[in-house]
Amino acid sequence: MPYATLADLSQNTLLQVELQQVTDRADSPTGEANAVVLQRALVAADRLIDSFLAARYLVPVSAPELMTDLAVTVARWYLHTWAGAVPEAVKDAYDSAVSLLRLFSDGRARVPGATLISATRPGYGSAVIAPPVVFGTDFLSNY
């Protein structure tokens, strides 16, 4: 389940122009955004988001508006990176998105409606595995 669609990515006229500029890289430009490149950016954004969230949540998560916003922001950053120049506003938005994803991953913020891994996997967590005690209190009481 993708977090964002091509329609989400090209939601306003200014963004449509930007997408056309960073994806229409043919020798003779068509004046249209390249849907294949846009889809590739959305897939890359989904993978990046899932790589952060998989530390704590079952992925894909279902938080539609939040995940769509994050996916669009990350996809825009990928598109500009692949085009060779990332505007400061796009970089700042990407940095903010990744900071939020880190908070989710570290457990300092919670994804609304998402299922924690520990709630679905019994025994998930820490375990201590150690060899048997050699010099316990019974053995040392004779000395």
N, C-alpha and C positions, 0 to 999 in steps of 0.2 A: 504494500500500500504506500504509494508516494505521499510525502508530506505536502508537496505543492505540484500544481499542474502548469502546463504552458499558459493557460488562461490566468492563473494566479501571478505568474511571472510578468505577463504583459498587461497588467491591470489598468494602467493609465497611459495617456498619449505620450507624455514625456519619457516614460519608461520604454515604450515601444520604439521611440526614436533611438534611445540609448542602446537597446538590444540590437537594433538593426546595425548600428555603428560598430558594435563589438563582435558581431557574428557574421556579417556579410563580407567575407574576406575573399571572395572569388576574384579572378582576374578581371572579369567584367561584372561589377556589382549589380545585383538584381533589385536593390532598394527594399528588400524584405529581410526580416530576421531569419536566420538559418535555424529551422526547427530541430534539426539533428544536433547541432551544437547546444541549443537551449536544453534539449532533453538530456544531453550528456552532463551539463552543469547541474541539472536537477538531481540526477542520479548520484553525482559526486557529493552534492549537498546532503542527500539522504544518508549516504554512507558515513559522512563525517558526523552528522547528528547522531546516528545510531552507534558510532564508535564511542562517543562520550556517554550516551545514555545506557548502553549495554552493561556498564559497570554496576548499575543499581536497578534497572528496569527491564521488563520484557519488552523487546523491540519488535516491530515498530510500536510506538506509544500512540495513544489516542488522546491528543490535546489539539484538536484541529486548528484553531486560530493561531495559537502560539507556535506550533510546529510549522505551519504555513509561513508565518512571518520569518521564522528563523531560516527555513529552507530558501525562501526568496532572497534573503540577505546574503546567505552563504553562496547561493548560485550566482548572484550578481558579482560577488568577489571573484569566484572562479572565472567567470566570463571575462572580466577585466584583466585578470592575471594572465589568462591565455592570450588575450589581445596585446599584452605587453605593457600596459599602463593602468595602474589602479588609482583613481581619484581619491583624494584624502577623505571625502565624505563616505565613500564606499568602504575604504579601509577601516575607518572609525566604526562604521556600522557592523562590519565583520568582526572586529575586535570585541565589540560589545556582545555580539551573539556568541562568540566563543567563550567569553567570560561567563555568560549565563550558563552555557553548556557545562563548563567546568564546575560551577556551583551545583548543578544537577548531579554531575558525576561524583562529586565529593560528598554529597548528601547535605550540603549547606542550604540548598533550595530544593523544593519538591515540584515535580511535574504534576499539575492537576489532573486527576483521573487516571494516572498511569499506575500500573501494577508493579510493585516492588518485587524483585527476584526472591527475596527471603520469604515473601508471603506465598510463593508458589513452589518452592523447593524445600522439603523438609530436611533439616540437618544442614542447611546452608549457613555458613559462618565459620568461625574459628574452631580449630581442634588442636589439642596438644597431644603429640605422640612422643612418648619417651620410653627408654628401656627400663626394665625393672630396677628397683632400688637395690644397690649392692651393699652399701654401708648404712643401713637403716638403724633405728633406735634399738631394735632387738640385738643386732650384731654389736653395736657400740656400747651397750650396757655392761658388757663383761670387761671393759677397759677403764 
